[in-house]
Structures are given as C-alpha cells and as structure tokens.
C-alpha cells in the first residue's frame, strides 16, 4: 500500500494505492476515500486528456473506464504511483508526502 499526499493551494488530496485499487480523498471532507467513480470529473480536464471524448454524451463514464484500464495495465504499485504523480502534477498538484504501508511518511519536497 502506498499513500500520497498532494497539495493544490489550500486543498489537500490523499491518494491511496492498494494493488490495482486507487482511492482518492480530500481532507476538506474528512479524508473520505472513493475510487474514481465517486469523483466529479471536470469536463475540460477530461477533454484535454482525451480529445476524442469532446462530443461524446457519456464522456465521464468513458474517462473512468479508460483510467481503470490504464491502472490495470500497470504491473506494480510503484508504476501506478509514478503514473498518478505524473498525471496530477501536470494538473498543478504538488506531491508533498509518500508513505508505504508500515513506514513513516517521506517528504517529497
């Protein structure tokens, strides 16, 4: 299990990776964790990532399916960690801490 803490302004986001299961949480809501299906996706962000979904009616479900397929295609938690870091940092989020199960958090800054 790997936990990553991201910051964007005053917003703090927690990402938990357990095997091929990725959950997201926000400290604004008491760090309640949800998989990608439970998140509200930004249309402009999805279209920027997947331009072919611009005129698709069920763009949100398709983006979620593609994310889950991408996660399943990665072999290890470490590869998923690298993918999540790359994707969220391209959106302006800054990874501040990484914690492996049973160990203390490591500062990434």
N, C-alpha and C positions, 0 to 999 in steps of 0.2 A: 504494500500500500504506500502510495506517495501522496502527500498533501502539499499544495502550492498556494501561497497567498499572493494575490495581485492587488495593486492599488491603481486607481484612476481618480485623481483629485482626492476628495474625501471618502470616496467609495472604496470599500474593501471587499474583495471577492475571494472565496475559498473554492479550490478545485481539488476533489478527492479522486484518485485513480486507484481502483482495486481490480486487478486483472484487466479485462476489457470493459469494465464498468466505470464510466466517468460521471461524476456528480458535481453540480455547481451550487454554490450558496453565497448569500450576501449577508454580511453582518448587520445590515440595515433591518433584516427580517429575522434576526436571531440565529443566523447561520443554518437555516433550514435547507437541507440539501435536496436537490431534484436533478433528475437526468435532463438531457437536452430537450426532451419532450415537454417538460414542465416550464420551460423558459419562454418568454415572449421575445421572439426574434425581430430584429429591425429589418424592414423590407429593403432599405437602401444598402445595408451591410450585406444582406444575402445576395442582392443583385450585383454588388461589387465583387463578391466571391464567385458567384455563379451567374454570369451574364445571360445565359440561356434561360434562366427562370424569370426573366423580366415580365413576360406576358403570360406566364403560366398561372392558372387560377389557384392551384393548391401548392404554391411556391414554398410555404412553410413546411408542409409535410415532406416534400421532396428534399428540401435542405436538411431536415432532420435525418431522413433516410441516408443521404449521402454522407453526413457526418458519422453516423453509426457504421456505415460500410467502411469508411476510412479508418475508424478506430479498430474495427475487426481485422483489417488488413495488416495492422502493425503487430509485430511479434512480441513485444515486451512492454512492461510498464514504463521503462526508460524511454523507449521510442515514442510512446504516447505522450509522455512528459515533454519531450523535445517538440513534438507536433503542437501541443497545447500552448507551450511557451511561444513558439514562432507565430501561431495564429493570433493569440491575444496581444502580443507585443506589437504586431502590425496594426492593431486597432487602438494603440495608445496605452494599454495596460502595462504596468511595470511589475515584474515578479520580484517580490521582496524576501520571501522565505520559502524554503523547501524542507519537508520533513518526511523521512522514511519511517515506516512502522517500527515503533520501539526505540527510536533515536530522538535526540533533541533537534529542534529546528536549526537549519543552517541559513545564515543571512546571505542573500544573493546579490546585494548591492555592495 
